[in-house]
């Protein structure tokens, strides 16, 4: 999904600064943390900043970033120190070279499930007819999903033109035989319209069939079921054919999970082994992140406010990432908010 963000010049403006609170700062030092421009990454950046400040005594600075410019800067300049949520597949060769050249380390999984993409239907449809959790069931019930522009045809809502997933969806449309089953590809126009279509269908309890991804606020608010194509996923065929514009013979395959990692520069990993160990343990499931993002969306919360909600209400999750003494310091910091 993060293919959507593309290459852009890195904005290195200061978003938030957290001064050190104890003598451990001399060991951890000043730490720059990239806040990518999507909600889950913003939350993760501020969680790390708070925990590093209060738990490890770091002098933390949250700066704005994006996949390609942040990754390039980390490899070439050694800054920022940490990219909490990095979608590896969108910058894979450069990351692998950075690791081989001992400029970068991959600390661990930012999202333990990986980024998730697929074709979805509302859960209430599957409860009424379990076959709708499969692509064969969807095709057999095509008339449930009328195309608003042509009632004689059915609707599969794809991603907006220009998004990376559009190419894969076009090829899967062919591979899965959706055209022959009566479906048309319907472009929602924008990401907001795509999200709005799911919300509208859910509020009216109407049929809906289309593409979406996780973690997102929408999948936190509305329970959706990912449609099973019955073939598992073939990563090689997906990346070599389905995700390309020159896929001559597309075959059915689920979207493979996208590896989403926490990446740090080698110099920082070497000087702060305790923090590096924490980053290796700090990981979110998509279910938890969907829930957190839904809360943030409902409350119009930015990354910093979403961080406070998470740390105050989900200690059973983040407490497992930390040694007892560090956890105590973080809790003391929370009490002062």
PEDA-V784260 format. One record per residue. N is the residue number from 1. RES is the residue in one letter. PHI is phi in degrees with one decimal (* if undefined). Layout:
N|RES|PHI, N|RES|PHI
//
This chain:
1|X|*, 2|X|-73.0, 3|X|-58.5, 4|X|-65.7, 5|X|-82.1, 6|X|61.7, 7|X|-87.4, 8|X|-149.1, 9|X|-69.3, 10|X|-75.3, 11|X|-92.2, 12|X|-106.1, 13|X|-74.7, 14|X|-73.6, 15|X|-97.5, 16|X|-154.5, 17|X|-127.6, 18|X|-124.2, 19|X|-73.9, 20|X|-68.7, 21|X|-115.7, 22|X|-153.8, 23|X|-67.4, 24|X|-65.0, 25|X|-58.3, 26|X|-64.5, 27|X|-86.8, 28|X|-82.0, 29|X|76.1, 30|X|-80.2, 31|X|-128.2, 32|X|-101.8, 33|X|-125.2, 34|X|-80.6, 35|X|-103.0, 36|X|-66.0, 37|X|-91.4, 38|X|-139.8, 39|X|-63.8, 40|X|-65.1, 41|X|-69.3, 42|X|-64.4, 43|X|-58.6, 44|X|-63.1, 45|X|-61.9, 46|X|-75.6, 47|X|-61.6, 48|X|-62.2, 49|X|-60.8, 50|X|-67.4, 51|X|-66.2, 52|X|-66.5, 53|X|-67.4, 54|X|-81.1, 55|X|-87.1, 56|X|-120.4, 57|X|71.1, 58|X|-79.5, 59|X|-94.7, 60|X|-97.6, 61|X|-135.8, 62|X|-98.4, 63|X|-121.5, 64|X|-75.1, 65|X|-160.2, 66|X|-157.0, 67|X|-52.6, 68|X|-69.1, 69|X|-64.3, 70|X|-67.3, 71|X|-60.6, 72|X|-63.0, 73|X|-65.1, 74|X|-64.8, 75|X|-70.3, 76|X|-87.5, 77|X|-118.1, 78|X|73.7, 79|X|-143.7, 80|X|-71.4, 81|X|-72.0, 82|X|-134.8, 83|X|-115.0, 84|X|-61.5, 85|X|-128.6, 86|X|-120.6, 87|X|-83.5, 88|X|-58.4, 89|X|-62.0, 90|X|-86.5, 91|X|-153.2, 92|X|-63.5, 93|X|-61.1, 94|X|-67.1, 95|X|-65.7, 96|X|-60.9, 97|X|-67.7, 98|X|-60.8, 99|X|-68.0, 100|X|-62.7, 101|X|-84.9, 102|X|59.8, 103|X|-102.9, 104|X|-130.0, 105|X|-133.5, 106|X|-95.0, 107|X|-73.9, 108|X|169.5, 109|X|-85.9, 110|X|-71.1, 111|X|-117.3, 112|X|-64.9, 113|X|-87.2, 114|X|77.0, 115|X|-67.9, 116|X|-120.5, 117|X|-128.3, 118|X|170.7, 119|X|-101.2, 120|X|-131.5, 121|X|-134.4, 122|X|-63.7, 123|X|-60.4, 124|X|-63.9, 125|X|-69.3, 126|X|-68.3, 127|X|-64.1, 128|X|-80.0, 129|X|-145.1, 130|X|-57.3, 131|X|-64.3, 132|X|-73.2, 133|X|-83.8, 134|X|-122.8, 135|X|-67.6, 136|X|-66.8, 137|X|-65.6, 138|X|-62.5, 139|X|-66.2, 140|X|-69.4, 141|X|-118.2, 142|X|-55.6, 143|X|-67.0, 144|X|-68.2, 145|X|-118.7, 146|X|-65.1, 147|X|-78.6, 148|X|-61.3, 149|X|-89.0, 150|X|-153.9, 151|X|-61.4, 152|X|-82.7, 153|X|-115.3, 154|X|-110.2, 155|X|-118.1, 156|X|-115.5, 157|X|-85.5, 158|X|-93.2, 159|X|-90.0, 160|X|-61.0, 161|X|-56.2, 162|X|98.3, 163|X|-76.2, 164|X|-59.2, 165|X|-69.9, 166|X|-61.0, 167|X|-62.6, 168|X|-62.7, 169|X|-65.4, 170|X|-60.0, 171|X|-70.8, 172|X|-68.8, 173|X|-56.3, 174|X|-74.3, 175|X|-60.1, 176|X|-89.0, 177|X|69.5, 178|X|-71.8, 179|X|-64.4, 180|X|-64.2, 181|X|-80.3, 182|X|104.3, 183|X|-90.7, 184|X|-109.6, 185|X|-78.7, 186|X|-110.9, 187|X|-86.0, 188|X|-72.9, 189|X|96.9, 190|X|-142.8, 191|X|-63.4, 192|X|-64.2, 193|X|-68.8, 194|X|-63.6, 195|X|-62.8, 196|X|-64.3, 197|X|-65.6, 198|X|-65.6, 199|X|-60.4, 200|X|-62.2, 201|X|-61.8, 202|X|-65.6, 203|X|-64.5, 204|X|-98.6, 205|X|56.4, 206|X|-102.2, 207|X|-65.2, 208|X|-154.7, 209|X|-142.6, 210|X|-177.3, 211|X|-90.8, 212|X|-160.0, 213|X|-143.4, 214|X|-139.3, 215|X|-85.5, 216|X|-151.3, 217|X|-59.8, 218|X|-59.8, 219|X|-75.9, 220|X|-81.7, 221|X|-83.7, 222|X|-119.9, 223|X|-77.3, 224|X|-120.6, 225|X|-115.6, 226|X|-77.3, 227|X|-73.8, 228|X|-87.1, 229|X|-81.4, 230|X|80.7, 231|X|-129.5, 232|X|63.8, 233|X|-124.8, 234|X|-116.0, 235|X|-60.2, 236|X|-63.7, 237|X|-68.6, 238|X|-62.9, 239|X|-72.7, 240|X|-86.3, 241|X|-135.2, 242|X|-56.1, 243|X|-87.3, 244|X|-116.2, 245|X|-82.8, 246|X|-115.2, 247|X|-92.5, 248|X|-74.4, 249|X|-136.1, 250|X|-67.5, 251|X|-119.1, 252|X|-61.6, 253|X|-159.5, 254|X|-68.2, 255|X|-62.1, 256|X|-73.7, 257|X|-60.1, 258|X|-93.5, 259|X|-65.5, 260|X|-121.6, 261|X|-116.5, 262|X|-101.2, 263|X|-114.0, 264|X|-130.4, 265|X|-79.2, 266|X|-59.3, 267|X|-60.8, 268|X|-69.8, 269|X|-58.0, 270|X|-71.3, 271|X|-89.1, 272|X|-132.0, 273|X|-62.7, 274|X|-65.1, 275|X|-67.6, 276|X|-60.3, 277|X|-64.7, 278|X|-58.8, 279|X|-62.6, 280|X|-71.3, 281|X|-95.2, 282|X|-72.3, 283|X|-151.4, 284|X|-114.8, 285|X|-78.1, 286|X|-64.7, 287|X|-62.3, 288|X|-64.9, 289|X|-65.8, 290|X|-56.3, 291|X|-63.5, 292|X|-65.6, 293|X|-70.6, 294|X|-64.1, 295|X|-60.4, 296|X|-61.7, 297|X|-65.6, 298|X|-63.0, 299|X|-103.4, 300|X|49.8, 301|X|-93.3, 302|X|-83.1, 303|X|-60.0, 304|X|-70.0, 305|X|-68.8, 306|X|-62.4, 307|X|-61.4, 308|X|-60.7, 309|X|-59.8, 310|X|-64.9, 311|X|-68.5, 312|X|-77.8, 313|X|-118.5, 314|X|-131.2, 315|X|-61.6, 316|X|-62.7, 317|X|-92.4, 318|X|-71.2, 319|X|-62.0, 320|X|-75.0, 321|X|-83.3, 322|X|-122.9, 323|X|-64.6, 324|X|-57.1, 325|X|-67.5, 326|X|-68.9, 327|X|-58.7, 328|X|-62.1, 329|X|-65.6, 330|X|-65.5, 331|X|-62.8, 332|X|-64.3, 333|X|-61.7, 334|X|-64.5, 335|X|-65.3, 336|X|-90.6, 337|X|-71.5
//
